[in-house]
Amino acid sequence: MRIGELARLAGVSARALRHYEDRGLLVPGRTGGGYREYADTDVARVAQITAMISAGLNTATVGRYLGCARTGEHGTSLELCPGLSAELVAIGERLEARLAELRDQQARLRELASAD
């Protein structure tokens, strides 16, 4: 299938697919005319990539652990490959720290709004 069809089926833009290709996450074949040609299995692969990115993993991390991704009837999940657990914990800790910063900022805004 061509890039437009994969984009439509996977619910992403063609630009996103080209980005994933640039990062080595997708490796399409090429037609004799040089057009990208994707396999049916690439629909699931794109779903895995987008699930991992939406969970906070950057494309470099996705590239390291994409082989750990599994797609089943309930969506994408990750097997805990070596190193992945520590990486997920680190991301979670960064998110918690950022949430604390945002809560503090919100409290300061409330103080400013209530000050006369």
Secondary structure, 3 states (H helix, E strand, C coil): CCHHHHHHHHCCCHHHHHHHHHCCCCCCEECCCCCEECCCHHHHHHHHHHHHHHCCCCHHHHHHHHHHEEEECCEEEECCCCCHHHHHHHHHHHHHHHHHHHHHHHHHHHHHHHCC
